Amino acid sequence: MQKTQHSSNNGVLCAPAGWDQAELPCNALPITRTHVGDLPAVVSYWRPDAAELAALNAGGAVRLWVVGATMPPVMLDVDGAS
């Protein structure tokens, strides 16, 4: 999937300090800083390519990868689906 700019974007996340770009590249990510209820949240937008859409339509699943040893609280949804 490719990150994509969204009209709500109001910030950019960069690689963490000390990140080893040679080991795993980490590019700037456009984000929207917002809230879920009273909790702060950060939203990024992603667009599947044609092969990914075909895999999803054939029953494939979306994977969420988090670098590290644990998983922070996250959410996945589809913009415009509801």
C-alpha positions as CSV (number, residue, x, y, z in Angstrom):
1,M,0.0,0.0,0.0
2,Q,1.1,3.5,-0.7
3,K,0.8,6.3,1.9
4,T,-1.4,9.1,0.5
5,Q,-2.0,12.7,1.3
6,H,-5.5,13.5,2.7
7,S,-7.2,16.8,3.0
8,S,-7.3,16.5,6.8
9,N,-3.5,16.1,7.1
10,N,-2.0,18.6,9.5
11,G,1.4,17.1,10.3
12,V,4.3,14.8,9.2
13,L,6.0,12.0,11.1
14,C,9.6,11.4,10.4
15,A,11.9,8.5,11.3
16,P,12.6,8.2,15.1
17,A,15.9,9.7,16.3
18,G,18.7,7.2,15.7
19,W,16.7,5.2,13.2
20,D,19.0,3.0,10.9
21,Q,17.7,3.9,7.4
22,A,20.1,1.3,5.9
23,E,18.5,-1.5,7.9
24,L,14.9,-0.5,7.3
25,P,14.0,2.7,5.4
26,C,11.5,4.9,7.2
27,N,10.3,7.9,5.1
28,A,8.2,10.9,6.1
29,L,4.5,10.1,6.7
30,P,1.7,12.7,6.3
31,I,-0.6,12.5,9.3
32,T,-3.7,14.0,10.8
33,R,-3.5,14.7,14.5
34,T,-7.0,14.3,16.0
35,H,-8.8,12.8,18.9
36,V,-10.9,9.6,19.5
37,G,-13.2,10.8,22.3
38,D,-10.8,12.5,24.8
39,L,-7.8,10.4,23.6
40,P,-5.2,11.9,21.2
41,A,-4.8,10.0,17.9
42,V,-2.7,10.1,14.8
43,V,-4.3,9.0,11.5
44,S,-2.4,8.1,8.2
45,Y,-4.1,7.3,4.9
46,W,-3.1,4.4,2.6
47,R,-4.2,3.4,-0.8
48,P,-4.0,-0.2,-2.1
49,D,-2.6,-0.8,-5.6
50,A,-4.4,-2.9,-8.1
51,A,-2.8,-6.2,-7.0
52,E,-3.6,-5.5,-3.4
53,L,-7.2,-4.6,-4.2
54,A,-7.5,-7.9,-6.1
55,A,-6.1,-9.8,-3.2
56,L,-8.5,-8.1,-0.8
57,N,-11.5,-8.8,-3.1
58,A,-10.4,-12.4,-3.2
59,G,-10.6,-12.6,0.6
60,G,-7.1,-11.6,1.6
61,A,-6.6,-9.8,4.9
62,V,-5.0,-6.5,5.8
63,R,-1.8,-6.9,7.8
64,L,-0.6,-4.3,10.3
65,W,3.1,-4.4,11.1
66,V,4.6,-2.7,14.1
67,V,8.3,-2.6,14.5
68,G,9.3,-3.7,18.1
69,A,8.3,-6.3,20.6
70,T,4.8,-5.2,21.4
71,M,1.7,-3.7,19.8
72,P,0.4,-0.3,20.8
73,P,-3.3,0.4,20.7
74,V,-4.2,0.7,17.0
75,M,-7.3,0.9,14.8
76,L,-7.9,0.0,11.2
77,D,-10.9,1.1,9.1
78,V,-11.8,2.3,5.7
79,D,-12.3,6.0,5.0
80,G,-15.7,6.7,3.5
81,A,-17.0,3.2,4.3
82,S,-19.6,4.3,6.9
